[in-house]
């Protein structure tokens, strides 16, 4: 224990405080699991001590296998911090420099990329079009690709902007970083990360997720469609590659947190570079910002059937890991709430909501499109005796009545209040993440 040389009058309150925080964390997560069917694994640590490590819901619904701290989840874009670390290890080894042009390491690069550097890829400022934004991307997710056949999908597209001038999140950029790691290291991306990061840090439960590999305690990914739970769409894992291909456990992510705390596996200069933001608070594979005066670094991830969040408060020595295997879910809100508990702030615990008896004929009054923001709207439809909502770019979800005008979602902590003027619904109020956002009815 950190203060073991001090008198017991100091140690005992500290231990009691940790126990109190752990109880509040557990109570919050139990309420969340009950109110919204939260499914995944969570770890919270403070001062190098794990306060909570627990699984919720099922890792495998077919065989009714529960999630646990040992369950392996796909990380999605949390992968990017490991890709960035690998680049900086190679820089420490003198095998590349982040200011190098990417054409030095990639074959047959188009003229449009002639000014693009490794730094631009790391910071999402290259202007290279993100292949996952293509409207038809979902139609080809199951196709097995090589590194260069994937690159051919986007290499001839025009740049979205001049390199270095803007920030725009690009999975293509981090995909290319994997190919650069291959070239500069003389090893595959997968092998280099294993030998340079995971093995030295004893991260035995972290690696490249290959579909064909029999992997003990691997979670399956699911989606909720109305009341039904379905398997997530298949994704060939050559496609996310260095942008999102890794799996891990909450325990191994805590090992990663502790390694970074100790300044591993990079030089001091490498560590400084990794956490220095360039544009829009993005550094090398990390978002860097503040939360209520506490310096925060972290990254979220989303990939078929999985959504994740990994947050560190380095000055406070706090680590939060939330890995979910059922969509939709909001791990970013969960880590924010867990951080509030650790810092002694007051939060509203998730509420268990009761479905009211409402005449379904009233639902016809609510059908329509509600504009929340210029590029984001909620479309409300009726399906028999059910009221359905669909957000822009997302799946359909049933909403349940608490009263004749107030409705809630089961799968995420969000509520809708329909507001009438002269007996006609004019707008809806979306209650989510502590905010009330108006959506004007623009179509019936």
CORTA-V362335 format. One record per backbone hydrogen bond with DSSP energy under -0.5 kcal/mol. CO is the residue of the C=O (numbers start at 1). NH is the residue of the N-H. Records with the same first field share a line. If there is no record, write none. Layout:
CO->NH + NH
//
This chain:
1->4
3->6
7->10 + 11
8->12
9->13
10->14
11->15
12->16
13->17
14->18
15->19
16->20
17->21
18->22
19->23
20->24
21->25
22->26
23->27
24->28
25->29
26->30
27->31
28->32
29->33
30->34
31->35
32->36 + 38
33->37
39->325 + 326
40->56
41->323
42->54
43->321
44->51 + 52
45->319
46->49
49->46 + 51
52->44
54->42
56->40
57->67
59->220
60->64 + 65
64->66
65->59 + 60
68->71
69->251
71->73
72->219
73->248
75->78
76->79
77->80
78->81 + 82
79->82 + 83
80->84
81->85
82->86
83->87
84->88
85->89
86->90
87->91
88->92
89->93
90->95 + 96
91->94
97->100
98->119
100->118
101->104
102->105 + 106
110->113
111->114
113->116
116->102
117->121
118->122
119->123
120->125 + 126
121->124
122->285
124->168
125->164
127->160
129->131
130->133
131->134
134->137
136->139
137->140
138->141
140->143
141->236
146->150
147->151
148->152
150->153
151->154 + 155
154->157
162->165
166->168
170->174
171->175
172->176
173->177
174->178
175->178 + 179
176->180
177->181
178->182
179->183
180->184
181->185
182->186
188->192
189->193
190->194
191->195
192->196
193->197 + 198
194->199
197->201
198->203
199->202
202->204
203->206
207->247
208->210
210->213
213->215
214->216
215->218
217->72
221->232
222->327
223->225 + 230
224->226
225->228
228->225 + 230
230->223
236->239
237->241
240->243
241->244 + 245
245->209
246->75 + 76
247->207
248->73
249->253
250->254
251->255
252->256
253->257
254->258
255->259
256->260
257->261
258->262
259->264
260->263
267->271
268->272
269->273
270->274
271->275
273->276
274->284
275->277
279->282
281->283 + 288
282->278 + 279
283->285
286->283
287->298
289->296
291->294
293->295
294->291
296->289
297->312
298->287
299->310
301->308
303->306
305->222
306->303
307->324
308->301
309->322
310->299
311->320
312->297 + 314
313->316 + 317 + 318
314->317
317->47
318->313
319->45
320->311
321->43
322->309
323->41
324->307
325->222
327->224
330->333 + 334
331->335
332->336
333->337
334->338
335->339
336->340
337->341
338->342
339->343
340->345
341->344
347->349
351->353
356->358
359->362
360->363
361->364
362->365
363->366 + 367
364->367
368->380
369->371 + 442 + 443
370->372 + 378
371->440
373->376
376->372 + 373
377->392
378->370 + 380
379->390
380->368
381->388
383->386
386->383
387->399
388->381
389->397
390->379
391->394
395->391
396->226
397->389
398->410
399->387
400->408
401->356
405->418
406->402 + 403
407->416
408->400
412->414
413->433
414->409
415->431
416->407
417->429
419->426 + 427
421->424
424->421
426->441
427->419
428->430 + 439
429->417 + 431
430->432 + 437
431->415
432->435
435->432 + 437
437->430
439->428
440->371 + 442
443->369
//
